[in-house]
Amino acid sequence: MGSYPKAIDSGWYKHRLTGAMFCVIGTFLILIIRLFYLQIIEGEEYRRLSENQCIRLQAISAPRGVIYDRSGILLVDNRPSYDLNIVIKDASPLDDTIKKLSQYTNISEKEFKDTLKTSRRVADYKPLLLKKDIDRDMLAAIETHKFDLPGIVIDVKTKREYIYEKSAAHLIGYLGEISAAELKSDQYQGFQGGDYVGKFGVEKSAESMLRGKNGGRQVEVNAKGQVVRVFKTVEAVPGYNIYLTIEHDLQKKAESLLEDKVGGVVVMECDSGKILAMASSPSFDQNLFVRGMNYKQWNDLISNPDRPMENKVVNGEYPPASTYKVITAMAGLEEAVVDEKTSFYCPGYYHYGDRTFRCWKKSGHGRVAVKDALAVSCDVYFYQVGQRLGVDRIAKYAKMAGLGKPTGIQLGQEASGLIPTSAWKKKKKGIPWQKGETLSIAIGQGYNLATPLQMCVLFSAVANNGRLYQPLVIEKALDDQDNIVFQAEKKLVGTISVSQKTMDIVKAGLWEVVNGRRGTAKIIAAKEFDIYGKTGTAQVVSRPAGDDSPKKNIKNHLKPHAWFVGYGIKDGQKIAASVMIEHGEHGSSTAAPIVGELIKAYFQKKQVENDYLPITGL
C-alpha cells in the first residue's frame, strides 16, 4: 500500500512536466519565427524606416525666371505659395491629428480624409499634399499650433503670377502640372509628379531657360516629423530672367483695339524681325491655370465658339484674300506676263469658261494697270494676271515669300498655312487642277491659307526690298547675376528674288492703297509718316449665283473676314503690322484703322523718346 501513492505522483508530475516543456518550446518557436520575420524578412524595411524617421532629404524648388518686356516692365513674376502636407508616419494618431487640423483650418475632417483616400499612394514617410496654396490666415493658425500637429508639414514653393491678366496671354503662355507623357520624355528628366512646366507660348518654348535647377537639404527630424537640425544644404539655382521683344504700351494698345472683336494683331520691326506686339482675341486669364479652375471655368474656355485658347496670329489659318494680290503682282511683273503699263478693262465681272467671276465692285473699275489695280483692289485685273501665270508660277513666288510653311517664331506649334499647286491637288484630291481655280487663287481665295504672322513677315520683306527675317519674341535672357546668357540676333531666312523695278512698282501700288485718291484704305493716311498696305475681304462661303440678298441679312458666321496688312516708315524706321478680324466684313473699315492706330502710336512714342534724349557734349 505504501508504493501506490508514489506511482500515481510520479506519472502525474511526468505528465505535467511534458506539458510545460511543450509550452516553453512552443513559446520559443513563436519568438524565433517572429524574430526571423522582423530581422530577415522585414529587417531592411524597418531599417530604412528607422533612418528616415530621423534623417530626411527635402527638396528646394528653383525659382522660375521672371519675364519682362523689352524695356524692363515686369510682366510675369513669382510669389510664395504654401502647400499643406501630411507625413502619415509622423501623424500618429492620425484621426486625432486630422481632427485638430480641421479645427484650426475650418476644413472638414471629411474633406481631409477624402483627400487621403483619393490621393496617389506614396510611402508613409513622404509628404502627401492635403491642400495647395493656403492663405496667410490658415498658415498662421497652423504655425501657431504646429507642436500640436505631428506630421503636418508646410512646403514653401513659388507660384507664377501673371501681372497683367489676359495681356499677351497667347504670347507668354502659361504653366500646368506635368503630364504622365511629359514625365517619360527625355526633355523633362529630373521632374516629378506635381511639378509645373510651361504648356504654351514662351513659358513652353523657353522652358529650359526659365526653370532653373532644384536644390535640397539633409535634415534631422524629431518623432513628430519636425526639423530639429539641418546637416547640409545645396541651394537651388534660379532660372534665367527673360526679356521679350514686345513693348508693353503697344501691346496694351493692340489689345484695346481688338476688344469685342475676334481675330489677331501682330506688329513687327521690319529690319530685325522683332515682334513689338502680338494679340489674339478673345484672350484668357493665365492665372486660372496656376490657381486651379473649376469645371465651369474650364468648360467655358474650351466650349467658347470664339476659341480664346487659340493664338490666331500664329495658329489661325485664313484665306489671305486681296492682301495676296501682292504675290500675284510680283509674279506677273517678274514673269513678264504684264508690265507696269499693261491694263485690263474691268466691267465688274470676267467670263472664263462657263463661269462668270465677279469683281468686288459691281459697276467695275474701268481700265486699270498694276498700281491702280492694287490701289482699288480690282479682282478682274488679277483674274487675268493669274490666268496668264498659272497656279504653279504664282505658288513659286508665294513660297519664296515664306508662305506655306512656319515662320520659325520662338513659340513652337505654328501653323503652316497652304499654298496650293497642281501637284498638291493631284496628290491631295486625286484630280487634276482646273484652270478656272487659278483665278480664285490669284485673288487670295480658293485653297489659299495663311496666318496673320506669315502675312506680316511678307509685307515686312516688301519693306526690306525682299529680305525675310525670322520673327523673334525673346530679346535676351539673364542669369541671377545679370550676366547675359542668351541674346537674340536677327536671322535672314529668305529673299524674295525679284528685280528692284518689280519691287518698286509693287511698293508704289501699296502706297496708293493708303494715299491715293481711289485707295481702299485712304482713311488711314497720315501726314507725319508714310503707310503702305493692302486691304482684304476673305469670303468664308460662296454665295449662290444670283443671291443679292442685303448684307444685313447675312448671319454673322457667314460674313467675310477683314484683313489689312501693311507697314509704316518714318525717319528710316520701318514697322509692319497685320490685322485679321473674323467676320469683320470689310478690310478697309474694320482692319485698316487698327493698323493705322498702331503705327501712329509707335511713331508718336518714338518721337517722345527722341525729344527727351539726353543732350551730350554740353
C-alpha positions as CSV (number, residue, x, y, z in Angstrom):
1,M,0.0,0.0,0.0
2,G,2.9,2.3,0.7
3,S,4.2,2.4,-3.0
4,Y,0.9,3.1,-4.7
5,P,0.6,6.9,-4.0
6,K,4.2,7.2,-5.1
7,A,3.5,5.6,-8.5
8,I,0.5,8.0,-9.0
9,D,2.6,11.1,-8.1
10,S,5.4,10.1,-10.5
11,G,3.0,9.8,-13.6
12,W,1.2,13.0,-12.7
13,Y,4.4,15.0,-12.4
14,K,5.8,13.4,-15.6
15,H,2.6,14.4,-17.5
16,R,2.7,17.9,-16.2
17,L,6.4,18.3,-16.9
18,T,6.0,17.2,-20.5
19,G,3.2,19.7,-21.0
20,A,5.3,22.5,-19.5
21,M,8.2,21.6,-21.8
22,F,5.9,21.8,-24.9
23,C,4.7,25.2,-23.8
24,V,8.2,26.5,-23.4
25,I,9.4,25.1,-26.7
26,G,6.3,26.5,-28.4
27,T,6.8,29.9,-27.0
28,F,10.5,29.9,-28.1
29,L,9.4,28.7,-31.6
30,I,7.0,31.6,-31.9
31,L,9.7,34.1,-30.7
32,I,12.2,32.6,-33.1
33,I,9.7,32.8,-36.0
34,R,8.8,36.4,-35.1
35,L,12.5,37.4,-34.8
36,F,13.2,35.7,-38.2
37,Y,10.3,37.7,-39.8
38,L,11.4,41.0,-38.3
39,Q,15.1,40.6,-38.8
40,I,15.3,38.8,-42.1
41,I,12.1,39.4,-44.0
42,E,11.1,42.9,-42.8
43,G,14.5,43.9,-41.5
44,E,15.5,46.1,-44.5
45,E,12.2,48.0,-44.5
46,Y,12.4,48.7,-40.7
47,R,16.0,49.8,-41.0
48,R,15.0,52.2,-43.8
49,L,12.0,53.5,-41.8
50,S,14.2,54.0,-38.8
51,E,16.7,56.0,-40.7
52,N,14.0,58.1,-42.4
53,Q,12.5,58.8,-39.0
54,C,15.5,60.9,-38.1
55,I,17.4,61.8,-41.3
56,R,15.5,63.0,-44.3
57,L,16.1,64.8,-47.6
58,Q,14.0,67.8,-48.5
59,A,13.8,69.3,-52.0
60,I,14.3,73.0,-52.6
61,S,12.4,74.2,-55.7
62,A,14.3,76.5,-58.0
63,P,12.6,79.9,-58.5
64,R,11.4,80.2,-62.1
65,G,12.8,83.0,-64.2
66,V,10.6,86.1,-64.5
67,I,9.6,87.8,-67.7
68,Y,9.9,91.4,-68.8
69,D,9.0,93.4,-71.8
70,R,11.9,94.9,-73.9
71,S,12.1,98.0,-71.7
72,G,12.2,96.1,-68.4
73,I,8.5,96.3,-67.4
74,L,7.8,93.2,-65.3
75,L,5.1,91.1,-67.0
76,V,5.4,87.7,-65.1
77,D,6.5,87.4,-61.5
78,N,6.7,84.7,-58.8
79,R,5.0,84.8,-55.4
80,P,5.4,82.5,-52.4
81,S,2.9,79.6,-52.2
82,Y,2.3,77.5,-49.0
83,D,1.2,73.9,-49.6
84,L,-0.3,71.9,-46.7
85,N,1.2,68.4,-46.5
86,I,1.0,65.4,-44.1
87,V,3.5,62.7,-43.3
88,I,1.4,59.7,-42.3
89,K,4.1,58.0,-40.4
90,D,4.6,61.1,-38.2
91,A,1.0,62.0,-37.8
92,S,0.1,59.2,-35.3
93,P,-2.6,59.0,-34.0
94,L,-3.8,60.0,-37.5
95,D,-7.5,60.5,-36.6
96,D,-6.6,62.8,-33.7
97,T,-4.2,64.9,-35.9
98,I,-6.8,65.2,-38.7
99,K,-9.4,66.3,-36.1
100,K,-7.2,69.1,-34.7
101,L,-6.1,70.2,-38.2
102,S,-9.8,70.5,-39.1
103,Q,-10.4,72.7,-36.1
104,Y,-7.5,75.0,-36.9
105,T,-8.2,75.4,-40.6
106,N,-12.0,75.2,-40.7
107,I,-11.8,72.5,-43.3
108,S,-13.9,69.5,-42.5
109,E,-12.4,66.2,-41.4
110,K,-14.3,64.5,-44.2
111,E,-12.5,66.7,-46.8
112,F,-9.1,65.8,-45.4
113,K,-10.0,62.1,-45.2
114,D,-11.4,62.1,-48.7
115,T,-8.1,63.6,-49.9
116,L,-6.2,60.9,-48.2
117,K,-8.3,58.2,-49.8
118,T,-8.1,59.6,-53.3
119,S,-4.5,60.8,-53.3
120,R,-1.9,58.9,-55.2
121,R,-0.4,56.3,-52.9
122,V,3.0,57.4,-51.5
123,A,5.3,56.0,-48.9
124,D,4.1,56.8,-45.3
125,Y,7.2,58.7,-44.6
126,K,6.9,61.0,-47.6
127,P,4.8,64.2,-47.6
128,L,1.3,63.9,-49.1
129,L,-0.4,67.0,-50.3
130,L,-3.6,68.0,-48.5
131,K,-4.2,71.5,-49.8
132,K,-2.4,73.7,-52.3
133,D,-1.6,77.4,-51.8
134,I,-3.3,78.0,-48.5
135,D,-3.9,81.6,-47.4
136,R,-1.9,83.5,-44.8
137,D,-4.6,83.2,-42.1
138,M,-4.6,79.4,-42.4
139,L,-0.8,79.4,-42.5
140,A,-0.7,81.4,-39.2
141,A,-3.1,79.1,-37.5
142,I,-1.1,76.0,-38.4
143,E,2.2,77.6,-37.4
144,T,0.8,78.7,-34.1
145,H,-0.3,75.1,-33.3
146,K,2.5,73.2,-35.0
147,F,3.6,71.4,-31.8
148,D,0.0,70.0,-31.6
149,L,0.0,68.8,-35.2
150,P,2.6,66.0,-35.6
151,G,3.3,65.1,-39.2
152,I,1.8,68.3,-40.6
153,V,4.4,70.0,-42.9
154,I,4.2,73.3,-44.7
155,D,6.0,73.3,-48.1
156,V,7.0,76.7,-49.4
157,K,7.1,77.0,-53.2
158,T,6.9,79.7,-55.7
159,K,3.8,80.3,-57.9
160,R,3.6,82.1,-61.2
161,E,1.8,85.4,-61.2
162,Y,0.8,87.0,-64.5
163,I,0.6,90.6,-63.5
164,Y,-1.5,92.0,-66.4
165,E,-4.3,89.5,-66.6
166,K,-5.1,88.4,-70.1
167,S,-2.4,90.7,-71.6
168,A,-0.2,88.9,-74.1
169,A,-1.6,85.7,-72.8
170,H,-1.1,83.8,-76.1
171,L,2.5,85.0,-76.5
172,I,3.6,84.5,-72.9
173,G,1.6,81.3,-72.4
174,Y,1.0,79.6,-69.0
175,L,2.2,76.8,-66.7
176,G,0.4,73.5,-66.0
177,E,1.1,70.3,-64.0
178,I,3.4,68.0,-65.8
179,S,1.6,65.2,-67.6
180,A,2.4,61.4,-67.4
181,A,3.7,61.6,-71.0
182,E,6.0,64.5,-70.3
183,L,7.4,62.7,-67.3
184,K,8.5,59.9,-69.6
185,S,10.1,62.3,-72.0
186,D,13.8,63.0,-72.1
187,Q,13.1,66.7,-72.2
188,Y,11.8,66.6,-68.6
189,Q,14.4,64.5,-66.9
190,G,14.6,65.2,-63.1
191,F,11.0,66.3,-62.9
192,Q,8.5,64.7,-60.5
193,G,4.7,64.3,-60.5
194,G,3.1,67.6,-59.4
195,D,5.8,69.8,-60.8
196,Y,4.7,72.7,-63.0
197,V,6.1,73.2,-66.5
198,G,5.4,75.5,-69.5
199,K,2.5,74.4,-71.5
200,F,2.1,77.1,-74.1
201,G,3.7,80.2,-75.5
202,V,7.1,81.4,-74.3
203,E,6.6,79.6,-71.0
204,K,6.8,76.4,-73.0
205,S,9.3,77.3,-75.7
206,A,11.8,78.8,-73.2
207,E,11.2,76.1,-70.5
208,S,14.9,75.1,-70.4
209,M,15.9,78.7,-69.7
210,L,13.2,79.6,-67.2
211,R,13.1,76.5,-65.0
212,G,16.5,76.6,-63.2
213,K,17.9,73.7,-61.1
214,N,16.3,72.4,-57.9
215,G,18.4,72.1,-54.7
216,G,17.9,70.1,-51.5
217,R,18.8,69.8,-47.8
218,Q,19.6,66.9,-45.4
219,V,17.7,67.4,-42.1
220,E,17.1,65.7,-38.8
221,V,13.5,65.5,-37.7
222,N,12.0,64.5,-34.3
223,A,9.3,61.9,-33.7
224,K,6.7,64.4,-34.8
225,G,8.4,65.0,-38.2
226,Q,9.6,68.5,-37.2
227,V,13.0,69.6,-38.4
228,V,15.4,70.0,-35.5
229,R,18.7,70.3,-37.4
230,V,19.9,70.9,-40.9
231,F,23.0,68.9,-41.9
232,K,23.7,70.1,-45.4
233,T,22.1,72.4,-48.0
234,V,22.5,72.5,-51.7
235,E,21.0,75.8,-52.9
236,A,18.7,75.9,-55.9
237,V,19.8,77.7,-59.0
238,P,17.2,80.2,-60.2
239,G,16.0,80.1,-63.8
240,Y,17.1,82.8,-66.3
241,N,15.1,86.0,-66.4
242,I,13.8,86.7,-69.9
243,Y,13.2,90.0,-71.8
244,L,10.7,89.8,-74.6
245,T,10.8,91.9,-77.7
246,I,7.3,93.3,-77.2
247,E,6.6,96.9,-76.0
248,H,4.1,96.8,-73.2
249,D,2.4,100.0,-74.2
250,L,2.0,99.0,-77.8
251,Q,0.8,95.5,-76.7
252,K,-1.9,97.1,-74.5
253,K,-2.9,99.4,-77.4
254,A,-3.2,96.4,-79.7
255,E,-5.4,94.6,-77.2
256,S,-7.7,97.6,-76.7
257,L,-8.2,97.9,-80.4
258,L,-9.2,94.2,-80.6
259,E,-11.6,94.5,-77.7
260,D,-15.0,92.9,-78.5
261,K,-13.6,91.5,-81.8
262,V,-12.5,88.0,-82.8
263,G,-9.1,88.0,-84.5
264,G,-5.4,88.7,-84.3
265,V,-2.9,91.5,-84.5
266,V,0.8,91.4,-84.8
267,V,3.4,94.3,-85.2
268,M,7.0,93.7,-86.2
269,E,10.2,95.6,-86.7
270,C,11.0,95.2,-90.4
271,D,14.8,95.2,-90.2
272,S,15.2,92.9,-87.3
273,G,12.1,90.6,-87.1
274,K,11.4,91.6,-83.5
275,I,7.8,91.3,-82.6
276,L,6.6,94.5,-80.9
277,A,3.0,93.4,-80.2
278,M,1.0,90.3,-80.6
279,A,-2.6,90.0,-79.5
280,S,-5.3,87.4,-80.1
281,S,-8.9,87.9,-79.2
282,P,-10.7,86.8,-77.1
283,S,-8.0,86.2,-74.6
284,F,-7.9,84.3,-71.3
285,D,-6.5,84.7,-67.7
286,Q,-3.4,82.6,-67.4
287,N,-3.6,82.8,-63.5
288,L,-6.6,80.4,-63.7
289,F,-4.1,77.7,-64.7
290,V,-1.9,78.4,-61.7
291,R,-4.7,78.8,-59.1
292,G,-6.7,76.0,-60.5
293,M,-10.1,76.3,-62.1
294,N,-13.5,74.6,-61.6
295,Y,-15.3,72.6,-64.2
296,K,-17.5,75.6,-65.3
297,Q,-14.4,77.8,-65.8
298,W,-12.7,75.1,-67.9
299,N,-15.8,74.3,-69.9
300,D,-16.4,78.0,-70.6
301,L,-12.9,78.2,-72.1
302,I,-12.9,75.1,-74.3
303,S,-16.6,75.4,-75.5
304,N,-16.4,79.1,-76.4
305,P,-17.0,79.2,-80.2
306,D,-14.6,82.2,-80.5
307,R,-11.7,79.9,-79.3
308,P,-10.0,82.0,-76.7
309,M,-7.3,79.4,-76.2
310,E,-6.1,79.7,-79.8
311,N,-3.4,82.1,-80.8
312,K,-5.0,83.4,-84.0
313,V,-1.8,85.2,-85.1
314,V,0.3,82.1,-85.2
315,N,-2.2,79.2,-85.5
316,G,-5.2,80.8,-87.2
317,E,-5.2,79.9,-91.0
318,Y,-7.4,82.1,-93.2
319,P,-7.7,82.8,-96.9
320,P,-5.5,85.9,-97.3
321,A,-7.9,87.4,-99.8
322,S,-6.8,90.6,-101.6
323,T,-3.7,91.0,-99.4
324,Y,-2.3,88.1,-101.6
325,K,-2.5,90.3,-104.7
326,V,1.0,91.5,-103.8
327,I,2.2,88.0,-104.7
328,T,0.2,87.9,-107.9
329,A,1.5,91.3,-108.9
330,M,5.1,90.4,-108.2
331,A,4.8,87.2,-110.1
332,G,3.1,88.8,-113.1
333,L,5.7,91.6,-113.4
334,E,8.7,89.3,-112.8
335,E,7.5,86.6,-115.2
336,A,6.7,89.4,-117.7
337,V,3.1,88.4,-118.4
338,V,2.3,92.0,-117.6
339,D,4.4,95.2,-117.3
340,E,3.8,98.4,-115.4
341,K,1.6,99.8,-118.3
342,T,-0.4,96.6,-119.1
343,S,-4.0,97.4,-118.4
344,F,-7.3,95.4,-118.4
345,Y,-10.8,96.7,-118.5
346,C,-13.0,95.9,-115.5
347,P,-16.7,96.0,-116.2
348,G,-17.4,94.4,-112.8
349,Y,-17.1,90.8,-114.0
350,Y,-14.9,88.4,-116.0
351,H,-16.1,85.5,-118.1
352,Y,-13.8,82.4,-118.1
353,G,-15.0,79.1,-119.5
354,D,-18.6,78.6,-118.5
355,R,-18.3,80.7,-115.3
356,T,-18.6,84.4,-114.6
357,F,-16.1,85.7,-112.0
358,R,-17.2,88.9,-110.3
359,C,-15.2,91.9,-109.1
360,W,-16.0,93.1,-105.6
361,K,-17.2,96.4,-107.2
362,K,-20.3,95.6,-109.2
363,S,-20.0,98.6,-111.5
364,G,-16.4,97.8,-112.3
365,H,-13.2,99.8,-112.1
366,G,-12.8,100.7,-115.8
367,R,-9.3,100.3,-117.3
368,V,-6.6,99.7,-114.7
369,A,-2.9,98.9,-114.7
370,V,-1.0,97.2,-111.8
371,K,-0.6,100.2,-109.5
372,D,-4.2,101.2,-109.8
373,A,-5.3,97.6,-109.6
374,L,-3.6,97.3,-106.2
375,A,-4.9,100.6,-105.1
376,V,-8.5,99.8,-105.9
377,S,-8.1,96.1,-105.4
378,C,-9.5,95.2,-108.8
379,D,-10.4,91.5,-108.9
380,V,-10.8,91.4,-112.7
381,Y,-7.3,92.7,-113.3
382,F,-5.8,89.9,-111.1
383,Y,-8.0,87.2,-112.6
384,Q,-6.3,87.9,-115.9
385,V,-2.8,88.1,-114.5
386,G,-3.4,84.8,-112.7
387,Q,-4.8,83.2,-115.9
388,R,-1.6,84.2,-117.7
389,L,0.6,82.9,-114.9
390,G,-1.0,79.6,-113.9
391,V,-1.1,78.3,-110.4
392,D,2.4,76.9,-110.2
393,R,4.1,80.1,-111.1
394,I,2.0,82.0,-108.5
395,A,3.0,79.4,-105.9
396,K,6.7,79.8,-106.7
397,Y,6.6,83.5,-105.6
398,A,4.3,82.8,-102.6
399,K,6.7,80.2,-101.3
400,M,9.6,82.5,-102.0
401,A,7.8,85.0,-99.7
402,G,7.7,82.5,-96.8
403,L,4.1,81.4,-97.2
404,G,3.0,77.8,-96.9
405,K,5.5,77.0,-94.1
406,P,6.1,78.0,-90.4
407,T,8.0,81.3,-90.0
408,G,10.1,79.8,-87.2
409,I,9.0,82.1,-84.5
410,Q,10.2,81.1,-81.0
411,L,6.7,79.9,-79.9
412,G,6.5,76.4,-81.5
413,Q,3.3,74.7,-82.6
414,E,2.9,77.1,-85.5
415,A,0.5,76.6,-88.4
416,S,1.9,76.2,-91.9
417,G,-0.9,77.7,-94.0
418,L,-1.3,76.3,-97.5
419,I,0.0,77.4,-101.0
420,P,-1.7,75.1,-103.5
421,T,0.0,73.8,-106.7
422,S,-1.3,71.5,-109.4
423,A,0.9,68.6,-107.9
424,W,-0.6,69.3,-104.5
425,K,-4.1,69.0,-105.7
426,K,-3.4,65.8,-107.7
427,K,-1.8,64.2,-104.6
428,K,-4.3,65.5,-102.1
429,K,-7.6,65.4,-104.0
430,G,-6.7,62.8,-106.7
431,I,-7.9,65.0,-109.5
432,P,-6.1,67.4,-111.9
433,W,-6.0,71.2,-111.3
434,Q,-8.7,73.1,-113.2
435,K,-7.5,76.3,-114.8
436,G,-10.6,78.2,-113.5
437,E,-9.3,77.6,-110.0
438,T,-6.3,79.7,-110.7
439,L,-8.4,82.8,-110.9
440,S,-9.6,82.4,-107.3
441,I,-6.0,81.7,-106.2
442,A,-4.8,84.9,-107.9
443,I,-7.0,87.0,-105.5
444,G,-6.1,85.0,-102.4
445,Q,-9.2,82.8,-102.2
446,G,-9.7,79.1,-103.1
447,Y,-7.3,76.7,-101.3
448,N,-5.0,79.5,-100.2
449,L,-4.5,79.7,-96.4
450,A,-2.1,82.0,-94.4
451,T,-1.7,83.1,-90.8
452,P,-1.6,86.8,-89.8
453,L,2.0,86.3,-88.8
454,Q,3.0,85.0,-92.2
455,M,1.4,88.0,-93.9
456,C,3.2,90.3,-91.6
457,V,6.5,88.7,-92.5
458,L,5.7,89.0,-96.2
459,F,4.9,92.8,-96.0
460,S,7.9,93.3,-93.8
461,A,10.0,91.7,-96.6
462,V,8.5,94.0,-99.2
463,A,9.5,97.0,-97.0
464,N,13.0,95.4,-96.8
465,N,13.2,95.0,-100.6
466,G,12.8,91.3,-100.4
467,R,14.7,90.3,-97.2
468,L,12.7,87.9,-94.9
469,Y,13.7,87.9,-91.3
470,Q,12.6,85.2,-88.8
471,P,10.2,86.7,-86.3
472,L,11.7,87.0,-82.7
473,V,9.8,87.2,-79.4
474,I,12.7,86.6,-76.9
475,E,15.2,89.5,-76.8
476,K,17.6,88.2,-74.2
477,A,18.0,86.1,-71.1
478,L,20.0,87.0,-67.9
479,D,21.1,84.7,-65.1
480,D,20.7,85.7,-61.4
481,Q,23.9,87.7,-61.6
482,D,22.6,89.7,-64.5
483,N,25.0,88.1,-67.0
484,I,23.6,87.8,-70.5
485,V,23.3,84.1,-71.3
486,F,21.3,84.5,-74.4
487,Q,21.0,87.3,-76.9
488,A,18.7,87.1,-79.9
489,E,20.2,88.0,-83.3
490,K,18.3,88.8,-86.4
491,K,18.2,85.9,-88.8
492,L,17.8,86.2,-92.5
493,V,15.6,83.2,-93.6
494,G,15.0,84.0,-97.2
495,T,14.8,86.5,-100.0
496,I,12.0,87.3,-102.5
497,S,14.1,87.2,-105.7
498,V,12.5,89.9,-107.8
499,S,14.1,92.9,-109.5
500,Q,14.2,96.2,-107.8
501,K,12.0,97.6,-110.5
502,T,9.3,95.0,-109.7
503,M,9.6,95.7,-106.0
504,D,9.3,99.5,-106.6
505,I,6.2,99.1,-108.7
506,V,4.5,96.9,-106.1
507,K,5.5,99.4,-103.3
508,A,4.1,102.3,-105.3
509,G,0.8,100.3,-105.6
510,L,0.7,99.7,-101.9
511,W,1.4,103.4,-101.2
512,E,-1.6,104.3,-103.5
513,V,-3.8,101.9,-101.4
514,V,-3.5,104.3,-98.4
515,N,-2.5,107.6,-100.0
516,G,-4.2,107.5,-103.5
517,R,-7.4,109.2,-104.3
518,R,-9.1,105.9,-105.0
519,G,-7.2,103.9,-102.4
520,T,-9.3,101.4,-100.4
521,A,-7.6,102.4,-97.2
522,K,-7.2,106.1,-97.7
523,I,-9.0,106.7,-94.3
524,I,-5.7,105.9,-92.5
525,A,-3.4,108.2,-94.5
526,A,-1.1,110.2,-92.2
527,K,1.0,113.3,-92.7
528,E,3.7,112.5,-90.2
529,F,4.7,109.2,-91.7
530,D,4.1,107.0,-94.8
531,I,1.9,104.0,-94.6
532,Y,1.8,101.3,-97.3
533,G,-0.6,98.4,-97.2
534,K,-3.3,96.2,-98.7
535,T,-6.9,95.6,-97.7
536,G,-8.5,92.2,-97.9
537,T,-12.0,90.8,-97.6
538,A,-12.0,87.0,-97.3
539,Q,-15.1,85.1,-98.2
540,V,-15.8,82.2,-95.9
541,V,-18.6,80.8,-98.0
542,S,-19.6,81.2,-101.7
543,R,-22.9,82.9,-102.1
544,P,-25.2,81.1,-104.7
545,A,-25.3,82.7,-108.1
546,G,-28.0,85.4,-108.2
547,D,-28.1,85.8,-104.4
548,D,-28.3,89.5,-104.0
549,S,-29.9,89.5,-100.5
550,P,-29.0,92.5,-98.4
551,K,-25.8,92.0,-96.4
552,K,-27.5,93.0,-93.2
553,N,-29.5,89.7,-93.5
554,I,-26.3,87.6,-93.6
555,K,-25.7,85.7,-90.4
556,N,-22.6,86.8,-88.6
557,H,-20.7,83.5,-89.1
558,L,-21.2,83.8,-92.9
559,K,-19.8,87.3,-93.1
560,P,-16.3,87.6,-94.7
561,H,-13.1,88.1,-92.7
562,A,-11.5,91.5,-92.7
563,W,-7.7,91.9,-93.4
564,F,-5.2,94.7,-93.6
565,V,-1.5,94.2,-93.8
566,G,1.0,97.0,-94.3
567,Y,4.0,98.9,-93.0
568,G,4.9,102.4,-91.8
569,I,8.1,104.3,-92.4
570,K,9.4,107.4,-90.6
571,D,12.9,108.7,-90.4
572,G,14.3,105.3,-91.7
573,Q,12.4,103.3,-89.1
574,K,10.0,100.7,-90.5
575,I,7.4,98.5,-88.8
576,A,5.0,96.1,-90.3
577,A,1.5,95.2,-89.0
578,S,-1.0,92.5,-89.8
579,V,-4.6,92.5,-88.7
580,M,-7.3,89.9,-89.3
581,I,-10.8,90.3,-87.9
582,E,-13.0,87.2,-88.2
583,H,-16.3,88.1,-89.9
584,G,-15.3,91.7,-89.8
585,E,-16.6,92.1,-93.4
586,H,-14.5,95.0,-94.7
587,G,-10.7,95.2,-94.5
588,S,-10.9,99.0,-95.3
589,S,-13.2,100.0,-92.5
590,T,-12.6,97.3,-89.8
591,A,-9.0,96.1,-90.1
592,A,-7.1,99.1,-91.7
593,P,-7.9,101.6,-88.9
594,I,-6.4,99.2,-86.3
595,V,-3.1,99.2,-88.3
596,G,-3.2,102.9,-88.7
597,E,-3.7,103.4,-84.9
598,L,-0.8,101.0,-84.1
599,I,1.7,102.6,-86.5
600,K,0.7,106.1,-85.2
601,A,1.1,105.0,-81.5
602,Y,4.5,103.5,-82.2
603,F,5.9,106.6,-84.0
604,Q,4.5,109.0,-81.5
605,K,6.2,107.2,-78.7
606,K,9.5,107.1,-80.6
607,Q,9.1,110.9,-81.2
608,V,8.6,111.5,-77.5
609,E,11.6,109.3,-76.7
610,N,13.8,111.2,-79.2
611,D,12.6,114.6,-77.8
612,Y,13.8,113.6,-74.4
613,L,17.2,112.1,-75.4
614,P,19.9,113.4,-73.1
615,I,21.9,116.2,-74.8
616,T,25.6,115.3,-74.8
617,G,28.7,117.5,-75.4
618,L,27.4,120.4,-73.3
